[in-house]
């Protein structure tokens, strides 16, 4: 039997040379596009993952690199029997695959392998990696291609400190390493630390190296919730005039110096004051932020910071998020003449917000904290006359009367999201949900009554589905309605505007697929069936 020879590109006749070249260029372009999306993610959070990692040889080219859990889990520090010989001055160290030094060198080898091509790098370390941090920066002969660098430190949550032989850990020193490469393309830096304490000196050296080698940074995100680092202020100061995105924790040791900086280009600013009760001259600070559009302020107990600073001087802000441990002052909010979205949050759900936001330009309001209830919502419509989206997620004072006031005084709402907390003494019931039918312009509706404490089954009878046929929203999302069945879903389909119905943790997971199948059989084929998604 003769098998015909397969034709390759080179076997084509000369008259098809142009086609050959075009095909070659197309293949080359596709290879480039695929290479840009190749993502190498290495998880070292378990002993099994570590064993696999030690046996793998990486040959592909990657532009994105993520290594999670370097020196994080207990198995990394299995020194085997050879560690017992460390007490002898003449004992020769024998290295094993589970030796933390071997694992550390392997991680560094991978970073070195891809430092010439990688554009995005995310490294998550265990709590003893401070002194080895500088070794992971690019050290190739030419300039680095790195554009985004994310460093995260995490703690051992379960293990006790005495379970670890930390003093025997052999950190990688800078001796013998090449000079840190220039990073002309690095524009984004993230440094997150959730440990109770860290090495401030190592952190300062790392930030100083970044300031020397990377001159194009426009985005910085620094989070450290347990100990203050003055080096954070120093690196922010180094790039203050060019930053466009900044998120950081402002500590009392440098709050005065920080508020004297000018950020003329910053568009997105997130400030976590931990803890601060007074802030010098906030007005001048926001006057200098002439490009600011999105502002997030957390944990500030100084009312004048808002009255004299944010409300009076941050004239360009369009999106504002405020999180605090006490009532947020609202007098003066109307000074933000371009404000479109406002989110009010609280650390503790019991913190009550009595002051009602007043803004003639506000279009979206998200309430993620408790309010004074009926009195709050009675005056809300007059205070924000042009609001079209209302999200209420953590208000324990929300009940049927509140919902009646909302749906009768805000007929122009196009988006409504409610978190229904059924364990309350006076929760929202199907009586209150019937008022949503008054919202004729509603486009998006989200109702969430999922309760992780498993109390929903005891009180699920409070919410029936008599309100379902009254809705006008074209997109509806339900979460936690365990008693829903085929007839209830058919009630939702009576809505002529319905285009999408999303059911998350609704009904019983085993029966939801069969429910959707039955609905398709019952629906008239002449009418397009809305998109129905069941998620459990």
C-alpha angles and dihedrals in degrees: 000000000000116000112204115238113251114245118236130192091263091056093063117110119258094254087068095055092113090053089051092052093046091050091049092051091049092051091047091051092049090051090052092050092048091048090054091058099042108117124192113203119180120190116198097170096113138040092244092054091049092053092051091047093052091055098047125097113200116217106160124091115248133189095190125051129185122178115180127191106015104180092350109120132062095246091064089071099053098131092178121208093312091072089067089064093061090092090068113082092211098045114118115225115241115204122218133187091255092050107119091223091057091049091048092052090049092053090049090049091057091049090050091049094058103029090102094057109020115108099176123042127177118181124182115192138190119245098269098058101092097105093049095049098094091056090067094061116101114278103172123136095253133041117299123251091212114133103166126034123184122183121184130180120197135182134239100256100188107023123084119234092242089061090069129074092216096153090061094052110121107219122202108254125209091242113111094014123119120253114278109268125243111261104203094160098048106117104153128055126179123182117177126177124178097170121119088236140003144181105281092187093055090047091051092050091050093051092045090054091050091049091052099045104032117058102162102063113141100161126055128173118181123174126176115152102177111043135027122244121190088195088073090064091047096056092044089052090051092061102025096116094053104034116120098174123034130172119170148141113252112211126196091246091070106015092108093051092043094055090053092062121100122225104186095165102038113121100170119042128177118181124184111190107201102204115341129149099170131037122189117232102340090171095067091046093058093040088061091051092078096161098046113136107154120042131181120185122186134186102356115147097185110102091194089063086070100034098045098024118031102022097040104034109025092077096156097056115121101167120044129179121183124187121180147149095237138038113304114231113238102180108113096024090120086070088079093081094179098045111136105163130034128182122189116196138171136199091219119045092214092064103110123218110208099161111089118217113245116200130144091201101045115121103168130037124184117190112195097167141055119285134191087266121216095018091051096051094042092069098031096089093055092045095052104028097168099048115136102169127050124180118184113179112151107025110129090186093064111115141147094287092051091051091049091054092047095050095044099044099038105050092154095066112132098175128038127175122179132181105206111207104197096182091073123104092243107024130170110274135183087276090067095040091060088070090067085076087074090069099088094169095051113132103169128036126178122182118183121184099152111138120196090199090068092237092124096087091057094055103024089111088074090075118055126167104248087116095056098087090049096064124109101186117122093208120043127180121189126186127185102005096142097174097057117126140171096284091051093052090049087056089058090050090061085077103101092205096053114125102155134026117184119191114192117183090345124146117346118325093227095051102041095083091050089047093055090047092054091049091056089053093050097046119096108252090221091070120066110246113238117240108270120191124184116198125181 
